[in-house]
Protein backbone atom coordinates (compact mmCIF):
# COMPACT_ATOMS: atom_id res chain seq x y z
CA UNK A 1 0.00 0.00 0.00
CA UNK A 2 1.36 3.42 -0.93
CA UNK A 3 1.76 6.26 1.56
CA UNK A 4 -0.96 8.24 -0.23
CA UNK A 5 -3.46 5.38 -0.04
CA UNK A 6 -2.63 4.79 3.65
CA UNK A 7 -3.12 8.49 4.46
CA UNK A 8 -6.37 8.58 2.45
CA UNK A 9 -7.62 5.51 4.34
CA UNK A 10 -6.77 7.10 7.68
CA UNK A 11 -8.57 10.32 6.76
CA UNK A 12 -11.61 8.58 5.28
CA UNK A 13 -12.08 6.28 8.24
CA UNK A 14 -11.57 8.91 10.96
CA UNK A 15 -12.14 12.33 9.29
CA UNK A 16 -9.17 13.57 11.34
CA UNK A 17 -6.52 15.96 10.02
CA UNK A 18 -8.59 17.24 7.13
CA UNK A 19 -11.81 18.98 6.13
CA UNK A 20 -15.20 17.48 5.32
CA UNK A 21 -17.58 19.08 2.84
CA UNK A 22 -20.97 17.91 1.62
CA UNK A 23 -22.90 19.04 -1.39
CA UNK A 24 -26.10 20.97 -0.84
CA UNK A 25 -28.06 17.91 -1.97
CA UNK A 26 -26.48 15.70 0.71
CA UNK A 27 -26.88 18.41 3.36
CA UNK A 28 -30.59 18.62 2.52
CA UNK A 29 -31.15 14.91 3.20
CA UNK A 30 -32.78 13.79 6.45
CA UNK A 31 -30.30 13.49 9.32
CA UNK A 32 -30.63 9.70 9.44
CA UNK A 33 -29.76 9.31 5.75
CA UNK A 34 -26.83 11.73 6.05
CA UNK A 35 -25.53 9.84 9.08
CA UNK A 36 -25.83 6.50 7.27
CA UNK A 37 -23.93 7.94 4.29
CA UNK A 38 -21.13 9.15 6.57
CA UNK A 39 -20.89 5.72 8.17
CA UNK A 40 -20.81 4.11 4.71
CA UNK A 41 -17.91 6.35 3.64
CA UNK A 42 -15.94 5.63 6.79
CA UNK A 43 -16.56 1.88 6.53
CA UNK A 44 -15.69 1.58 2.83
CA UNK A 45 -12.87 -0.93 2.33
CA UNK A 46 -13.55 -2.54 -1.05
CA UNK A 47 -11.14 -1.09 -3.58
CA UNK A 48 -10.64 -2.78 -6.94
CA UNK A 49 -9.03 -1.91 -10.25
CA UNK A 50 -12.48 -0.79 -11.42
CA UNK A 51 -13.08 1.73 -8.64
CA UNK A 52 -9.45 2.52 -7.73
CA UNK A 53 -7.32 2.31 -10.90
CA UNK A 54 -4.47 4.41 -9.46
CA UNK A 55 -4.56 2.65 -6.07
CA UNK A 56 -4.88 5.95 -4.18
CA UNK A 57 -8.12 5.03 -2.39
CA UNK A 58 -9.35 8.56 -3.02
CA UNK A 59 -12.93 8.01 -4.26
CA UNK A 60 -15.78 5.57 -4.53
CA UNK A 61 -19.48 5.48 -5.21
CA UNK A 62 -22.23 3.62 -3.44
CA UNK A 63 -26.00 3.39 -3.19
CA UNK A 64 -27.95 3.93 -0.02
CA UNK A 65 -31.72 3.90 0.25
CA UNK A 66 -32.09 4.04 -3.51
CA UNK A 67 -29.85 7.10 -3.82
CA UNK A 68 -26.39 7.25 -5.37
CA UNK A 69 -23.49 8.82 -3.52
CA UNK A 70 -19.92 9.63 -4.51
CA UNK A 71 -17.13 10.54 -2.13
CA UNK A 72 -13.80 12.01 -3.16
CA UNK A 73 -10.62 12.91 -1.29
CA UNK A 74 -8.63 15.78 -2.79
CA UNK A 75 -5.18 16.73 -1.52
CA UNK A 76 -4.58 20.47 -1.20
CA UNK A 77 -1.79 22.63 0.14
CA UNK A 78 -2.02 23.99 3.68
CA UNK A 79 -4.19 26.92 2.56
CA UNK A 80 -6.54 24.67 0.53
CA UNK A 81 -5.89 26.88 -2.50
CA UNK A 82 -3.75 24.65 -4.70
CA UNK A 83 -3.07 20.96 -5.12
CA UNK A 84 -0.55 19.61 -2.64
CA UNK A 85 2.99 19.43 -4.00
CA UNK A 86 3.40 16.14 -2.15
CA UNK A 87 0.25 14.28 -0.99
CA UNK A 88 2.52 11.85 0.89
CA UNK A 89 3.61 14.63 3.25
CA UNK A 90 0.87 15.33 5.81
CA UNK A 91 2.76 18.41 7.03
CA UNK A 92 2.06 20.24 3.75
CA UNK A 93 -1.18 18.52 2.72
CA UNK A 94 -4.78 19.08 3.75
CA UNK A 95 -7.14 16.32 2.76
CA UNK A 96 -10.63 17.45 1.78
C-alpha positions in Angstrom: 0.0 0.0 0.0 1.4 3.4 -0.9 1.8 6.3 1.6 -1.0 8.2 -0.2 -3.5 5.4 0.0 -2.6 4.8 3.6 -3.1 8.5 4.5 -6.4 8.6 2.5 -7.6 5.5 4.3 -6.8 7.1 7.7 -8.6 10.3 6.8 -11.6 8.6 5.3 -12.1 6.3 8.2 -11.6 8.9 11.0 -12.1 12.3 9.3 -9.2 13.6 11.3 -6.5 16.0 10.0 -8.6 17.2 7.1 -11.8 19.0 6.1 -15.2 17.5 5.3 -17.6 19.1 2.8 -21.0 17.9 1.6 -22.9 19.0 -1.4 -26.1 21.0 -0.8 -28.1 17.9 -2.0 -26.5 15.7 0.7 -26.9 18.4 3.4 -30.6 18.6 2.5 -31.1 14.9 3.2 -32.8 13.8 6.5 -30.3 13.5 9.3 -30.6 9.7 9.4 -29.8 9.3 5.8 -26.8 11.7 6.0 -25.5 9.8 9.1 -25.8 6.5 7.3 -23.9 7.9 4.3 -21.1 9.2 6.6 -20.9 5.7 8.2 -20.8 4.1 4.7 -17.9 6.4 3.6 -15.9 5.6 6.8 -16.6 1.9 6.5 -15.7 1.6 2.8 -12.9 -0.9 2.3 -13.6 -2.5 -1.0 -11.1 -1.1 -3.6 -10.6 -2.8 -6.9 -9.0 -1.9 -10.2 -12.5 -0.8 -11.4 -13.1 1.7 -8.6 -9.5 2.5 -7.7 -7.3 2.3 -10.9 -4.5 4.4 -9.5 -4.6 2.6 -6.1 -4.9 6.0 -4.2 -8.1 5.0 -2.4 -9.4 8.6 -3.0 -12.9 8.0 -4.3 -15.8 5.6 -4.5 -19.5 5.5 -5.2 -22.2 3.6 -3.4 -26.0 3.4 -3.2 -28.0 3.9 0.0 -31.7 3.9 0.3 -32.1 4.0 -3.5 -29.9 7.1 -3.8 -26.4 7.3 -5.4 -23.5 8.8 -3.5 -19.9 9.6 -4.5 -17.1 10.5 -2.1 -13.8 12.0 -3.2 -10.6 12.9 -1.3 -8.6 15.8 -2.8 -5.2 16.7 -1.5 -4.6 20.5 -1.2 -1.8 22.6 0.1 -2.0 24.0 3.7 -4.2 26.9 2.6 -6.5 24.7 0.5 -5.9 26.9 -2.5 -3.8 24.7 -4.7 -3.1 21.0 -5.1 -0.6 19.6 -2.6 3.0 19.4 -4.0 3.4 16.1 -2.1 0.3 14.3 -1.0 2.5 11.9 0.9 3.6 14.6 3.3 0.9 15.3 5.8 2.8 18.4 7.0 2.1 20.2 3.7 -1.2 18.5 2.7 -4.8 19.1 3.7 -7.1 16.3 2.8 -10.6 17.4 1.8 
